[in-house]
Amino acid sequence: MSLASDPALTCAFVPDPAWIADRPRVPIPGAPGLVAPRIEGAAMFDLVARLVGQVAARRPSGAAVVRALDALGQRLADPASPLRRRLEPDLASATGLAPALVAAGLERCARQLTAAECERTLALELGDPAALDGFVAVPGTPWRRQARAPELLAVFLPGNVFAAGITALARALLLRCPVVLKMASGDPATVPALLHELAAIDPTVVRGVAAWWWPGGDAAVEEPLLASADVVVGHGDDTTLAALQARVHPPTRVVAYGPRVSAVLIAREAWSGDVEALAAAVATDVALYDQAGCLSVGVVAVEGDAAAAEAFGERLAGALAEAQARWPTGGPARELAAAVTAARRTLAMSEGARVWAAPDQAWTVVSAPAPPAVPFPGGRFVVVRPFAEFSQLWTSAVDDWVTQLQAVALAAPPARAEGIARDAARAGVARVCGVGQLQAPSLGWPQDGRPALGDLVSWTWWEA
Amino acid sequence: MSAERDPEVLALDARILALIARGEGGPRVDGEFEGLARDLFGHQYQHNVPYRRLCDADGVSPDTLRRIEDIPACPTEAFKRYELVTFPPTGAALAFVSSGTTGEARSRHVLDTSALYDAALFASYRHFVQPDRDRLRLLLLFPTFADAPGSSLGYMLDHVRARLGTPDSARGVVVGRLDVDGTLAELRRAARDGAPLVVLGTAFSFVHLLDAMAERDARVALPPGSRVMETGGYKGRSREVPRDALYGAIATRLGVAPAMIVNEYGMTEMGSQFYDGTLRAALGCPGRPDRVKRPPPWVRSWVVEPSDPTREVSDGATGVLKHLDLVNRGSVCCLLTGDRARRVGDGFEVLGRAAGAELRGCSLALERLGRL
């Protein structure tokens, strides 16, 4: 039974439902049948006080949070679990993604929610996870240090990639601080559903946590929240993030995750391997989440000449057609279709361009020796470009997409990988991985090059 | 071969100019537009290299073309990326460049002659804005072409002032900024003199003027016969005001009734413009008294499916605008715009930009980075 059919549940989670029992319910645009509580003004201040008070009275234990996330991950990994059977149809309905694609995405999310991932993230970010509970040694010194989680963390979740919301939730829970998560209308139910599941696993780990949807920019809701939070996490485009930043005042800090694209780099040596499998792996990284999200592939850089790029483009087109059969999309939304058409036709005018496209624009591949920069339309749209040497990629002055790279997937022999990775790091790429692995990042990966938890905590050094 | 010596170009221009000369309301000759469109397509297929690549990708050539609706449509975006001309660089006579923010690519529309552009602009402007008078006093809320180099609107308004404005026409812009005091002075002068005034500008310039007048609680009763032409969007330079509210404010502050306010729709990449028919109707001239944009006889317009520019949407449905403009003889005639519109009978209503779906989270902003 999906959440939408359960009248007792709304798209909200608070530790005690009685806190919001008398709040008005408002429909969520674009999500028929789903409602959210209206919590604004004094009611928001009151809720924040309750969340903070809960954590002050008894903070969740780190070990309990890790155990609970691990248990949640196991349920997410099991296609037959009640949680998966509830989440999948709701996610498919909310996002428009194919059910098989939702399942593939949830399985990747589950891999982030293991005890090993959680403990590794805490260790990488804090050195000693116990730093959140007291002073610990500063390595290499006689001093000690303590990490302080936010007094109130406000997280504005993205709506177009449910995996990003799950990652943000897990990271927030690891800090064991009061958290308010704003759901996006594109996916209003997933995170509250996971919080309900966690509450059933161990109610102590969701103390001080609340999640629900409200209209973005609603001042009556957001002003009291932004005034109360000391750290705000935002996801969105430049306009959204600028608007958020303008409403946050010191000492509150904003951690902003902005628009990015990812790429695949195919070294010339890769041609001696299984190119069809390579193309299939690239197609996976393109098609997952329908190319929404910063880890989706928009560009494939092929080391070689125009013929090499064209040859790979043709294989990629075939792989995307197969991915379409496996994870069907009904073509881009009408609003996106015009952008896809314009980008495709503009690139087709480039010298030496070859275009492959599904009849319904469900996917598009363009290979061109020197395509002009065009706005990236999304909708499984990929440009394949040749580079005589990868060094040209990083130094290309006209390619501002290079400066916006989030991650690159590399098909190159081990002997060359380090050099390419070093160049990628110098260019500001946050993550280098194998082809087909872009959409399966570790929980602690440095999104936008920033530390996963380090930007959210403050430190005190005791130099006694 | 330059345009001056190319007999094919001269012959094409002569035919297009003859069509324009019969005016917006002139008689239409069966097959004339289609014949010209086919000949222009053949000319551009042969001489516009990037456009030819698009045609070849579509599998359409002059030999295989069946209907003019199948002439490959070039995205207006392409004017930012390629030099789309049918003549050598030495033949350039005039260039229009779109506005944009620093660092953004801009459309560049290069013409080898201004003759076609000028003929179309006067024919349409006269028909829809000044059908009753050869000359009227004008007040322009926009810089000159010299001060806004490359602006097609600046060029248009300069030429309208020169040919269709009285000598005492004025400009309400100084150093590219709205001169509120000077504009108010001109408005009051017109009110005192009793001679009708045409106020022309962008929507955002009117918003700035009206906001300033509201702050001063200033109102002017412009004389009967006065009219307003507004164009363009807000482009982030002012708050966005719904059209009804804007026209209501113009009526309140300037005394010009909404029926005497005309919206003009044009773009850097296209030589022709479109206007509302309300002012003609208010003056008792033949024509339909609505704000549906109808193409002039030298243009065909279709509202097409976003995913297939050869498929027109049904009446009342929305889609993306495609134009086949004979005035674009020197560049590309068939344009696929980024404008959403609703098909209304033989015309259309512009709804806004087809900017793509809302992108949330950490994915790419459509109009900004992630350029491939």
Boltz contact constraints between the chains, C-beta under 6 A:
constraints:
  - contact:
      token1: [A, 158]
      token2: [B, 360]
      max_distance: 6.0
  - contact:
      token1: [A, 158]
      token2: [B, 361]
      max_distance: 6.0
  - contact:
      token1: [A, 158]
      token2: [B, 362]
      max_distance: 6.0
  - contact:
      token1: [A, 159]
      token2: [B, 360]
      max_distance: 6.0
  - contact:
      token1: [A, 160]
      token2: [B, 360]
      max_distance: 6.0
  - contact:
      token1: [A, 160]
      token2: [B, 361]
      max_distance: 6.0
  - contact:
      token1: [A, 160]
      token2: [B, 363]
      max_distance: 6.0
  - contact:
      token1: [A, 161]
      token2: [B, 361]
      max_distance: 6.0
  - contact:
      token1: [A, 164]
      token2: [B, 361]
      max_distance: 6.0
  - contact:
      token1: [A, 164]
      token2: [B, 362]
      max_distance: 6.0
  - contact:
      token1: [A, 184]
      token2: [B, 360]
      max_distance: 6.0
  - contact:
      token1: [A, 186]
      token2: [B, 360]
      max_distance: 6.0
  - contact:
      token1: [A, 235]
      token2: [B, 361]
      max_distance: 6.0
  - contact:
      token1: [A, 235]
      token2: [B, 362]
      max_distance: 6.0
  - contact:
      token1: [A, 236]
      token2: [B, 360]
      max_distance: 6.0
  - contact:
      token1: [A, 237]
      token2: [B, 359]
      max_distance: 6.0
  - contact:
      token1: [A, 237]
      token2: [B, 365]
      max_distance: 6.0
  - contact:
      token1: [A, 238]
      token2: [B, 365]
      max_distance: 6.0
  - contact:
      token1: [A, 257]
      token2: [B, 362]
      max_distance: 6.0
  - contact:
      token1: [A, 259]
      token2: [B, 364]
      max_distance: 6.0
  - contact:
      token1: [A, 259]
      token2: [B, 365]
      max_distance: 6.0
  - contact:
      token1: [A, 261]
      token2: [B, 364]
      max_distance: 6.0
  - contact:
      token1: [A, 261]
      token2: [B, 370]
      max_distance: 6.0
  - contact:
      token1: [A, 292]
      token2: [B, 363]
      max_distance: 6.0
  - contact:
      token1: [A, 293]
      token2: [B, 362]
      max_distance: 6.0
  - contact:
      token1: [A, 293]
      token2: [B, 363]
      max_distance: 6.0
  - contact:
      token1: [A, 294]
      token2: [B, 362]
      max_distance: 6.0
  - contact:
      token1: [A, 299]
      token2: [B, 372]
      max_distance: 6.0
  - contact:
      token1: [A, 333]
      token2: [B, 357]
      max_distance: 6.0
  - contact:
      token1: [A, 334]
      token2: [B, 306]
      max_distance: 6.0
  - contact:
      token1: [A, 335]
      token2: [B, 356]
      max_distance: 6.0
  - contact:
      token1: [A, 335]
      token2: [B, 357]
      max_distance: 6.0
  - contact:
      token1: [A, 336]
      token2: [B, 356]
      max_distance: 6.0
  - contact:
      token1: [A, 336]
      token2: [B, 357]
      max_distance: 6.0
  - contact:
      token1: [A, 337]
      token2: [B, 306]
      max_distance: 6.0
  - contact:
      token1: [A, 337]
      token2: [B, 307]
      max_distance: 6.0
  - contact:
      token1: [A, 338]
      token2: [B, 306]
      max_distance: 6.0
  - contact:
      token1: [A, 338]
      token2: [B, 320]
      max_distance: 6.0
  - contact:
      token1: [A, 338]
      token2: [B, 354]
      max_distance: 6.0
  - contact:
      token1: [A, 339]
      token2: [B, 356]
      max_distance: 6.0
  - contact:
      token1: [A, 341]
      token2: [B, 307]
      max_distance: 6.0
  - contact:
      token1: [A, 342]
      token2: [B, 75]
      max_distance: 6.0
  - contact:
      token1: [A, 342]
      token2: [B, 77]
      max_distance: 6.0
  - contact:
      token1: [A, 345]
      token2: [B, 75]
      max_distance: 6.0
  - contact:
      token1: [A, 346]
      token2: [B, 75]
      max_distance: 6.0
  - contact:
      token1: [A, 346]
      token2: [B, 77]
      max_distance: 6.0
  - contact:
      token1: [A, 346]
      token2: [B, 78]
      max_distance: 6.0
  - contact:
      token1: [A, 346]
      token2: [B, 81]
      max_distance: 6.0
  - contact:
      token1: [A, 348]
      token2: [B, 54]
      max_distance: 6.0
  - contact:
      token1: [A, 348]
      token2: [B, 57]
      max_distance: 6.0
  - contact:
      token1: [A, 349]
      token2: [B, 50]
      max_distance: 6.0
  - contact:
      token1: [A, 349]
      token2: [B, 53]
      max_distance: 6.0
  - contact:
      token1: [A, 349]
      token2: [B, 54]
      max_distance: 6.0
  - contact:
      token1: [A, 349]
      token2: [B, 78]
      max_distance: 6.0
  - contact:
      token1: [A, 349]
      token2: [B, 82]
      max_distance: 6.0
  - contact:
      token1: [A, 355]
      token2: [B, 57]
      max_distance: 6.0
  - contact:
      token1: [A, 361]
      token2: [B, 307]
      max_distance: 6.0
  - contact:
      token1: [A, 372]
      token2: [B, 81]
      max_distance: 6.0
  - contact:
      token1: [A, 373]
      token2: [B, 371]
      max_distance: 6.0
  - contact:
      token1: [A, 375]
      token2: [B, 366]
      max_distance: 6.0
  - contact:
      token1: [A, 375]
      token2: [B, 367]
      max_distance: 6.0
  - contact:
      token1: [A, 376]
      token2: [B, 364]
      max_distance: 6.0
  - contact:
      token1: [A, 376]
      token2: [B, 370]
      max_distance: 6.0
  - contact:
      token1: [A, 376]
      token2: [B, 372]
      max_distance: 6.0
  - contact:
      token1: [A, 383]
      token2: [B, 372]
      max_distance: 6.0
  - contact:
      token1: [A, 401]
      token2: [B, 370]
      max_distance: 6.0
  - contact:
      token1: [A, 401]
      token2: [B, 371]
      max_distance: 6.0
  - contact:
      token1: [A, 401]
      token2: [B, 372]
      max_distance: 6.0
  - contact:
      token1: [A, 404]
      token2: [B, 369]
      max_distance: 6.0
  - contact:
      token1: [A, 404]
      token2: [B, 370]
      max_distance: 6.0
